[in-house]
Amino acid sequence: ASVIVKGVRFGSDFDYELQMSQLNRELSGIETILLPAGREFGTVSSSLLREVAFLGGDIATFVTPAVNEAVLAKVADRR
């Protein structure tokens, strides 16, 4: 890969990802593109969504259908 595309939600995400992108460029030449998350996903972390899913909650309104199916399959494998 020559480019990494990442979404950022908050300023703290941006600060961390900016440092990571600078290291990636210096060490490997890989460029990073940072895109702001949409308003509807700004405060939803993947860690929280995983926890909700593994506790039996419905995360379908927060993820794409393909991601929801993958998470449901993973939850089923762990039961």
C-alpha positions as CSV (number, residue, x, y, z in Angstrom):
1,A,0.0,0.0,0.0
2,S,1.2,3.5,-0.7
3,V,-1.7,5.3,1.1
4,I,-3.6,4.8,4.3
5,V,-7.1,6.4,4.7
6,K,-8.3,6.8,8.3
7,G,-11.4,8.5,9.8
8,V,-11.0,10.8,12.9
9,R,-13.7,11.8,15.3
10,F,-12.1,14.2,17.8
11,G,-9.1,16.4,18.1
12,S,-7.4,13.8,20.2
13,D,-7.8,11.3,17.4
14,F,-6.3,13.8,15.0
15,D,-3.3,14.5,17.3
16,Y,-2.5,10.8,17.6
17,E,-3.1,10.0,13.9
18,L,-1.0,12.9,12.8
19,Q,1.9,11.6,14.7
20,M,1.4,8.1,13.3
21,S,1.2,9.5,9.8
22,Q,4.4,11.4,10.2
23,L,6.2,8.2,11.4
24,N,4.7,6.1,8.6
25,R,5.8,8.6,6.0
26,E,9.4,8.9,7.4
27,L,9.8,5.1,8.0
28,S,8.1,3.7,5.0
29,G,7.1,6.5,2.6
30,I,3.4,5.6,3.1
31,E,1.1,8.7,3.0
32,T,-1.9,9.0,5.3
33,I,-5.2,10.7,4.5
34,L,-7.2,11.7,7.5
35,L,-11.0,12.3,7.0
36,P,-13.3,13.7,9.6
37,A,-16.1,11.3,10.6
38,G,-19.7,12.3,9.8
39,R,-21.7,13.9,12.6
40,E,-23.7,10.8,13.1
41,F,-20.6,8.7,13.9
42,G,-18.6,11.4,15.7
43,T,-19.0,10.0,19.2
44,V,-19.3,6.3,18.5
45,S,-16.2,4.2,19.2
46,S,-15.7,0.8,17.8
47,S,-14.7,-0.5,21.3
48,L,-18.1,0.6,22.7
49,L,-19.9,-0.9,19.7
50,R,-18.1,-4.3,20.2
51,E,-19.0,-4.3,23.8
52,V,-22.7,-3.6,23.1
53,A,-22.8,-6.3,20.5
54,F,-21.1,-8.9,22.7
55,L,-23.6,-8.0,25.5
56,G,-26.5,-8.7,23.0
57,G,-27.3,-5.1,22.0
58,D,-28.3,-4.1,18.5
59,I,-25.6,-1.9,16.7
60,A,-27.3,-2.0,13.3
61,T,-28.0,1.8,13.3
62,F,-24.3,2.6,13.8
63,V,-22.6,0.3,11.2
64,T,-23.1,-0.8,7.6
65,P,-25.1,-4.0,7.0
66,A,-21.9,-5.9,6.1
67,V,-20.2,-4.8,9.3
68,N,-23.2,-5.7,11.3
69,E,-23.3,-9.2,9.8
70,A,-19.6,-9.7,10.5
71,V,-20.0,-8.6,14.1
72,L,-23.0,-10.9,14.6
73,A,-21.1,-13.8,13.2
74,K,-18.2,-13.1,15.5
75,V,-20.6,-12.9,18.5
76,A,-22.1,-16.2,17.5
77,D,-18.7,-17.8,17.3
78,R,-17.9,-16.8,20.9
79,R,-21.1,-18.3,22.3
